[in-house]
Each structure stands twice: as structure tokens, then as C-alpha cells.
Amino acid sequence: MELNAVLTLLVVFFVLLSLAVTRVPTDLLLMAALSFLVIGGILTPSEALAGFANPGVITIGTLYVVAAGLKETGAVQWVASRLLGQPQSVRGAQVRMLLPTGVLSAFMNNTTVVAMFLPVIQDWSQRLQIPVSKLLLPLSYATILGGTCTLIGTSTNLVIDGLLQSKTGTHLGLFELAWVGVPLMLVGVGFMVLFADKLLPNRGGVKEQLELVREYGVEVEVEATGPLVGKTISQAGLRHLTYGYLAEIDRQGRLITAVEPDRTLQAGDKLYFIGAPECATELRRIQGLKPASGSIHKLELANHQRCLVEVVLGEEFSALNKTVRESRFRTRFNAVILSISRNGNRIPGKLGDITLRVGDTLLLEASHQFVEQYRFRRDFLLVSALNDSSPPDFRKAPLALGILLLMVLVSAFGMLHLMEAAFLAAGAMLVTRCITASKARRYIDLPVLVVIAASFSLGNAMTLTGAAAGIAELLIVSDQMDPWVALALVYLMTVAFTEVITNNAAAVLMFPIAMAVSEQLGVSYLPFVIVTMFAASASFITPLGYQTNMMVYGPGRYKLWDYVKLGVPLSLISGVVVVLVVPFVWVF
């Protein structure tokens, strides 16, 4: 093996070791490796930077904007509210959850699907009185399995497709992977429905205790034309909120306390909740509720431009010792006071009559610019925005779903290349105001794109220096080896990589090895490349290999052993299905 090949393998080993045992950011590590390969003369600058011009990477970046439009319009909550329902058992809940999330993740980035469903499932599990630990890990696994069904289901598929295009000119169709992905998802979901309840622990989710946080009172009103009219408190999802509870209902001036879960909501009902500041964020995600304060609608802001902000009044606040009504807060700051907390406790009484004091914590609805504008003003001792508190624009949810469907159809029928269809869909999201340009920029995960693009340099170096061929020779002990056995070895090696490093990095590193193995056996490269694609996504055994596994780790209060118990059999089942089915679709 030549010196450049040895140096390349040392760089790959260093990257893998650093990813496994250090906390150095992945994008920094891979850019350092790219720099070494260029400075060391192993790759030319154009060879090292080829990943940044790869169609797969550009498509991934564009799809972030499409997914952002779906999130900002509340499309997932809109779909979830119609599909999840009220099952009576853990298995029933898993069936209701796993199939929709699996199907949705076939057309959206897995990470985005989990990020949007996570709060929905947490609220839903409390409403059903099912431990959230029985649902969140299956949620992650279902999105991984669903992502294998289409070319756009996961970034790994797009990365491999981009490599195929650049190396061989071969382009996979949008639904070509479904021949393997759909059976894999159905088998995987069936396994989880049958065994996840037994294998997963019975733990409640991480829930803030109301007595340990700032307590507020939040008032909302049932919209006359909304979907909650005629539903009971329980059916509306208001019985078991994570951060608050329903204290009373004001119905046309008549106060209803000790609200029963089967009480029916009527148009114009004013609901009074007590809880942590995040309670207001939860309520904003429920379609059919609006803030009860009339001042809210006088804000000179579009709905999607608003967020929740907490401020602490300082000694130089000009309206101290005045009531909220006398302070003219909305006029002066273009923000509305939703609730006030003093010494960690909510202040009872009518909001407009409360006298403001130094140290009072106000929960406001304001613009996204409010935090930057008043962060260093002496009026307030502290200004902080609540994360992800902008209310979705549910009116545009069907429009956002329509744009996604149109993108899929245009690509599936070959009218446009996937990247071109993604460009049009992202543009449509912006033109129709499903998402603003400023928010679209924030949703693009630049470190992930850098990681994927920089990983290409390692793959190129392994191919050009002969390092990939050297590893292939070690795998193939004989030219007479059965291709099925070689296919299984490639699958196992990829799974081992993806459990300790990122799925995209594993795919890029294994691609040249898979190509080299097929070349040495004298068979088609497609089965080996497709198996690499599926294996790179099959991260079920540890929380490290796939971002969605890590996302549910804390909220589900999981331990590593929980992943092993459910993930090992699921990983074995996936391996058997993929290795057996792939050669029948893509012949050796």
C-alpha cells in the first residue's frame, strides 16, 4: 500500500477515534481532515471541495426550507390531531403513532419530523396516561425506518445518490428504494408494536415541577369557528398539559371552577390556566385557541412574527407603581403583557389592575426583534425569549402540505430532477409566506451541510489513493467468495461505523469500499451501494449514531441499555431483510 493510502487511513482512523471519544464538533474535525489532505498533497483543492458542489448536499440544504415551511404552518400538528386519536392501550398508541410518523418521514427529514412530533407525543402520552418512555424511542426508530422508503427520506440517501451521480452517472428514482424500504418499515414497525412495550422501561417524561418555576396565569379563548367547539376538555387535549393546568372557565360571565374532563367547550369560553411560562407556548400550538386579551390583536405584527418573551422590571422602568392599564405598555413597547409573576408566584386578580413593582417578571407577546432591542436597556433587568414560541399559522397548513405533495409528484414522474423540484418547493414556501426568508435561513443547519460536504474529501482520498481497494482486499479473502456473504460483510461494517460516528460520515466512508468490493468480485456495484445506504441509516443500538436517537434520550429518560434491548433485535431484523431483498431488486 502506498504512502498516501496509509496517510489517508491514518486520517480516517483519527477522525473516527475523535468522533467516538472527544467532544470536538464534527464539522471542525472533518474540515481539519480536509485541510490536511489538501496541504499534504493527497488531494487537489478541487477534489477536496467536490462535496460542496454535490447535488445531494445542495438538495439537503434546500429541503431544510421545505421542512421549515411545514413546521411554521403547524402542518404536522394539523395532521397529528387528525390521526393520533384516543387509543386505549400502549400498543394501540404505538400503531397510531408509528405508521403516520413513518410515512411522513419518507418525505421529510427525520430530524425535523421528530423535532415537530416530540412535544405532540409528550402531551398526547400524558393525556392517555401512557409512559412517554414507551413511545419516544419507537418514534425515533419509526422515522429512521420511514426515511429509507424514498430518496428524500433521509440525508444519507441523498448523499449516496450524489456520490453515485458523480462517480457513475447513475441516478436513483424517488421511489426506487421503496421496494426494500416499505417491507423494512412494515417489519420494523410490526416488531416494535409486538415487543416494544415489554422491552422498554416504564418511566415518565422529564416534567418541570410547577412549584419550582415562575408561575403564571394564562387566559385563552375558544375560537367560535375553531375545531374545539363541541369537544370535551379531555378531547381537546387540555386535560394533561406538561407545564400547566386548567383552573377555571369563564362562560359569558359565569365562572366554572373545578373543571371536569368531560365538560364540553363552547364558542367564546375563556379558559384560565396556571403554570410555568412554557404553558403559554403549549397553548399556542393547540388549534382553536386564541389569546383572550383584546390587546393582542392590536399589535402591529403578523401572527408568525410574534414570540413569547420574559422580562424582569428594573428600578429605572418608568411605569413602576402604576397599574398595567396606566403603564400604556403595549403602546410604548409594541408588546402585550399576558401574565405577571412576583417572587415566583402568579398575581391573582384582573391583569389591568395589577400595580407593577421592581423585580416583577412579565410574560409578554412581542416581536422577535424585542429581545435585541431591549436586552441592554435599563428598563428591564433581564430579557429572554422562550424558544420556539411563535404560534403556527394553521390556515396555511393545507397549502404547505400541497406544496410538499406537488414536489413529490413532479419528481416521482420524472418531470424535474429532485434538486430542481426542491428548489421550486422552497421558493413556493417563501412566495406563499408559509415561512419568511429570515426564518428559512435560521432553519438551514449549516454545520450538518459542512459535515456532509467535508466527508466527501475522505471518500475521494480513499478511492484515489487505493485505500478503499486495500480494505476491500481484506474483506474479500477469496475471489470465489459468495456475493451474498460479501454483501452481509459490507452491511455489518457500515452498521458498526454508523453506531459510533454520524450516519452521513459512515455512508461516505463506506461508499468507496462497497464499490471496490463489487469490482474485485466482478459483480454489479448497485447492490453493495444500496446496502450501504440502508445500513448507514440502521442506527438502533446506541443514541450516538443517529441524531433522532439522541433527541429522545433526555425527554424519555432513557439509558444506554434501553437502546440495546430494543435496538439489537431490530438491527438484526433490518440486516436480514435488507441483505435478502436487495439482490432481488438490484441483481449482482
N, C-alpha and C positions, 0 to 999 in steps of 0.2 A: 504493500500500500504506500502511495507516495506521501511526501511530507505534507502537502496541502490537505490531503484527505485525513491524515492524522490530526492536523491542527483543527480541521472542521469538526471532527468527532470530539475533540477536547472542548471546543467552544460549545457544542451541543450538550455535552456532559455538564459543563459548568452552568449553563442555563437551566438544565433540568434540576441540578442539585440546588441552585439558588432559589428556584421557584418552590422547591419542596421544603427547604429548611430556613429560609430567610423571609423577611417582610419587605424586601426591596420591591417597589412597584414593578409589575410585569412589563409595562411599556418601557420603563427605564432600562431594565435588563436586556430586552430584545434590541433596543436601539444601541446599547453598548456593544452587543454581539455584532450587529450590523456594521457599526463603526470599525470594529476590529477586523472584520472580513474585508472591508474596503482598504483600510490602512495597511493591512498585511498583504495586500495584493492578491488575495484569494478570489475576490470578485471585483469586477469593474463597477464604477458607480451606477451605470445603467442596469447592470444585473442585480445589484443590491437593492435598488429602489424600484424594481419592476412591480412589486406588490402594491405600491401606492397608485399605480395606474391600472390595476387589475379590475375587470368588470365586476367581479364578485364583491370586492371591497366597496366599490362605488355604489353598487346596488344595496348593500347593507346600510350604508350611510343614508341613502335616500329612503329606505323603508323605515328608518327611525322616525322620519317626519310623518309618514303614513300612520304608523302606530301612535304617534303623539296626537294626531287628529282624532283617532278613535278614543283615546283616553280623555282628551279635553272635552269631548262631546258626551262623555258618560256612556258610550256605546256598549261597553262591557257590562256596566251596571244595568243598562236597559235590557240587554239580552239575559243577564243573570236573573233579574227579577221575574222574567217570564219562564225560565227553565228550572230554577232550583226547587221551587215549591216548598212543601211541608212534609217531607218523608218522616216515617215513624221509627226508623231504625238506622244503625250505623251503616249497614250495607245499602239500604235504600238511599241514604245521603251520599254515599260514595258513588253509586250509579248515577244519581242526578248530577253530581259534580264532575266526575271523571270524563264522561263522554262529551259534554259541551266544551270543557276546557281542552280536551284532546283535539277535538275538531277545530276549535278556534286557533290553537297554537300551530295548526297546519298552515295557517295563512298569516300569522303574526309572529313576531319574535317571541320566543319562550319567556325570556326575562320580563318583557312587557306584560304578557298575559298573567304571570304570577304576581307582578307588582300591582296590577289592577284587581286581581281576584283576592289577594291576600286579606285586605280589610273586609271585603264582602263575605268571605268564608268565615272569618273570625266572628263577625256579627251573626251570621247565619248559624254557626255552631252553638253560640250562646242561646240563640232563640230556640233551637231544637234541643238544648241541654245535652249536647254531644261533645265529648272532649275534643278540643281542637287538634290535639296530637294524633287523633285518628284520621284527620283529613288533610293536614298541610303537606306531609311528606308524599302521600299519594297524589296530591295536586301537582307537586314538582315533577314526580315521575310521569304523570299523565301528559304534562306539557312536553317533556323530553320525547316521549313516545309519539305524540301527535306531531311534533316537529319533523319527524323522519318521513312523514307521508307525502310531503311536497318539497319542491326545490327551495321555496322561500320560508319553509317552516323553521329553519334554524340557520344561523350564520355559517355553521360548519358545512352545510350542503352547498351554500353559495361559494364558499372558499374553494372547496374541491372542484366545483363546476368551473370556477375561474381558472384553476390550475389545468384542468382538462382542456379548456379552450386554448390556453396559451401554449400547452405542450403538444397537443394532438389535433386541435381544431374541432374536437368533439364537443357537442353542446347537449346537455340533458334537457328533456322536456319538463314542464312544470309539474305534471302528474306522473312522470315516468317512475318515480320512486314508490308510488302508491302500491305497486304490485307486491312489494315487500313491506312497506311501511304500514299499510292498513292491517294485514294479518298480524304484524308485530304489535300494533297498538291494541287490537282486539284481544289477543292472547295476554298481553301485559295487563290490560285493564281487568280482564276476567280473573287473572291470578290475584290482583290486589283486592277485588271485591270478595273473593273467597277467603283470602288469608290475611289481609292487612289488619283486620280487627283483632285477630289473635296475636299477631306478631308485634304490633305497635303498642306502646305504653298508654296507660290511662292518665294523662296529665292535662290539667287546664292550661290555658294560654297565659302569657305574661300580661297581667292586667293591673294598671295603676290603681292603688287604693285611694279612694276619694278623700279620705281624711288626711292624707299625706301631701296633697297638692292644693293649689289655689282653687277655691270652689266658687263657681259662678251660677247664676240663674240665667237660662237662655229661653226666650219666648219665640215660638214659631206659630204660623197659622196654616191651616189646611186649605189648599187652593180649591176654589169652587169647581174648576174644570179638571182637577188633577185626578190621578188614579187611586188616591187613598180614600176618597168619599165612598162610604158604604162598607169599608173594610173595618175589621176589629183592630184594636191596639196590637194584638199579637200578630195578626196577618200583615199589618203594615210594617212590621219589623221594629216596633218601638218598645217592645217589652223588655228586651235584654240588650241594651246598648252597652258598649265596652266602657265608656267613660262617663256615663250619667244615667239618670232615671227620671221617669215621668212623674212629676209631683202632683200636678193638678191640671184641669181643663176649664177654660172659661168659655162657656157656651151662651152667647147672647146675654152676657151679664150675670149668668148663673154659674157659680163656682162648683166644680165637681172634684172632690178630693178622694184619696184612696181609690185611684182609678183601677177598675177591674180589667184583666187582659181581654175579656170578650166584649168590652164596651165598643159600640160602633161609632166611627168618626163621622162627623157631619161637616158640610162646607162651612168655612168661616170659624171653625173651632180654633181657639187659641190654646196651645199646649205649652205648659211651663215645665222645663227640665232643670234639674240641679245636677251639677257635675264639674268635671275638670274642663279646662279650656278646649281640649280636643273633642269634647262633646258637641260643641258648635260645628266642628269640622265634620263629625259623623252625620249630623242632621242635614248638612248641606248636600250630602251625597244621596239623600233619600228623595226620589222624585215625588212631587206633590206637596212639598212643604216650602214655605217661604218665610223670611223674617217677618215677625209681627210688627216691628217698629215701622211706622209710616215714614220715618226719616230716611230709611234705607233706600227707598225708591227715588228720593230727591238727590241722591249722589249723582254727580256728573260723570258717571263711569258706566261702561258696559259691564254686563254680568261677569264675563270671563276675565275682566281686568281687575277684579276685586279679590282681596285675600283677608284673612284674619290676622290681626296684629295685637300684641300685648304691649302696653306702656305703663310705666310707673311714674306717677306725678312727682316732680321735683319742687323745691322751695321757690323757684322762680316762675312756676306756672301761674299765669296771670289771673286765672279764674278760681283760685283757692278760696274756700269758704263761701263759694257761690253754689247754687244748685245747678244740676246738669242743664236744666232749661235756661237758666240765666247765663250760663257759660257760652252759649251760642257755638258749641263745639263743632257741629257739622259745618257751619258757615266758615269758621276760621281755619279749620284743618282739612276740610273735604273728607271727613271720616265720621262714622256714626258709632256711638257708644252702644254696645249690645248688652254689657253687664259690667258690674263693678265688684271687686273683691277687696276686703280690708282685713289685714292681719291673717290672710289665708282663708277667710270666711266670706261667703256672699252676704251682701247687704240687703235685707228684706225691704219691702215697700216699693212704691211706684218709682221707676227709674228717674223720671224727670224731676222728682222732688228730693233726690239724694244730694246732700251737700258734699262737695269734693274736698278731700284732705290730702296733705303731703303723705306720700307712700301708698296711696290708693293704686291698685292695679286695675287698669281698664282693658276690657276686651273690645276691640274695635273692628269694624269693617272698613277697609280703606283700599287705596290703590297699591300696586306693587312698588311704586316709587316712594310711598310714605316712609318706609324704613330708611332708605338712603337720605331722604330729605330732612328727617327729624332725629336721626341717630345721634348727632353731635349737638343738638340744640339743648339748651339748659332747661327748657320747659319740662323735659322728661329725663328721669334718671336712667331709664333703660327702655330700649325699643327693640322688639324682636317679633319676626313674622312666624306664624305657625306653618310648618311645612305642608305643602300640598293641600292648602285650604281653599283654593279657588273653586267655586261651585261649577260643576259641569253644565254645559249648555245642552240639556236633554232634547231641545227642539231639533237640533242638528244631528242627533244620533242616527236616525234612519239615513240621512244624507251621507254621513261618514261611512256607514256600512255599505251603502250603494256604491260609493267610490271604490271601496275595497273589492266588492264583488265585480265591478267593471274591470278593475286592474287584473283580477284573476282570469276573467273570461277572455280579455284581449290577449293575454299572454298564453293561456291554455290553447286557444285556437290558432296560435301562430301568427296573429295579425301584427304583433310587435314583439321585439325581444323583451325579456323580463326587465332589463335595466331601463329600457325606453318606457315600458308600461309603468314602472315605479316612478320615473320622472314625471309622467303625466298625472299619476295619482297624487304625488306630493304637491305638485302645482295646483291640482284641484282642491286639495285640503286648504291651501293658502288662499286661493281665489275666493272660495266659498266661506272663508272665515271660520272654518272648523277649528283652525289654530292660527295664531298670529305668527308673523315671521320671527319676532323676538323669542317667543316660547319655542318655536321649532328649533332655533339654534341651540337653546338650552337642552333640548331632548337628545341631540346628536351626541352620542358617547364617544368623544374623540380618543380617549385612551384605548378603548376597545379596538377602534379602527387602526390606531398606530400599532397595537399588538399584532393584529392580523397581518397588516401590510409588512411589518418588520419580520414576521415569521417566514415570509416568502424567501427572504435572503438566506435563511438557514437551509430551506429546502433546495434552493438553487445551488448553494455551495455543496450540499451532499450529492447532488446529481452531477455537477460539473467536475468535482474532484475525484469521483469514483467511490466516495464513502458509502453511498447507498448500495452500490453494487457489492461492496465488501461485506456489508451487513447481510445482504441477500444471500451471498455465498455461505455465510454461517448458518442461515436458516435452512437453506436447501442443502442437506447433507448428500443428496444424490440427484442426478439429473432425471432419475426414474421415479422420483417422489410423486405420489398421487397429488394432483392439483387440489383435491378436497382437503387433504392434510395441510398443504401449504396455505390454503385459504383460512383454515382454522388457526394456524400459527400467526398469520398476519392479524386476524381478528383479536386474538389474545394479546399480542404485543401492543396493538393500538389501545385496547381497553386498559392495559397496565399503564400506558403513558397518560391516558386521559384522566385516570383516577388521581394522579399526583401533580399534573400540570393542567393548563387550560385545554378545553376541547379543541379549540382552533389551532393551538400550537401543536397538539398531538396529531391533528389531521395533516398539517403542513409537513411535519417531520416524517410521518409515515407514508405520505404520497410517493416520494421518490423510491422508497424501499419497496412498496407494493408494485410499482412499475418495474423495478429491477427484478423482483421475484418472478413476475409473469414473463419477462424477457428471457430469463435463464431457463424457465420451464418450456418456453416456446409456445405459450398459450395466450389467449386474449387478455389484455390488461384490464378490461372493464369489470369483470367480477371482483378482482382484487381492489380496484379503486372504489367500487360501490361498497364492498365490505368495510373498507377503511372509513368511508363516510358514515356508515351506521355505527361502527364500533366507537368512533370518536364521540358520538352523541350518547353512547350507552354508559353513562356515569351514574351508577346507582349505589356504589359501595361506600363512598366517603362524601362528606359535604364539600370537599375541595375541588373536585373535578368539574363541576358544573355550577354556574352562578345561582341558578334557581334552588339548588340543594342548600346553598349557604343562606339564601334569603329566608327560608322557612326554619332554619336551625334555631334561632332565638325565639321567634313567636311560638313555635311548637314545643319549646323547652326540650329539644331532642339531645341525645348523647350519641357518640360515635357508634356505640353498639346497636342503636336503633336502626341506623343506616345499614349496618352489616346484616342484621337479621332479615330485613325485608329486601335489601339490595342484592345480596349474594344470589339467592334463588332467582330473582328477577333478571339478574345479569346472565346467569346460566341459561335461562329460558330464552332470553333475547339472542344469545350466541347461537343456540341450536336452531332457532327459527331463521336467522339471517344466513348462516352458513349453508343450511339445507335449501333455502328457497332461492337465493341469489343466482346460483349456476343454472337454474331452470329458466330464469328470465334473461340473464346475460350469459350466454353459453361460453365455456372455456375456449 
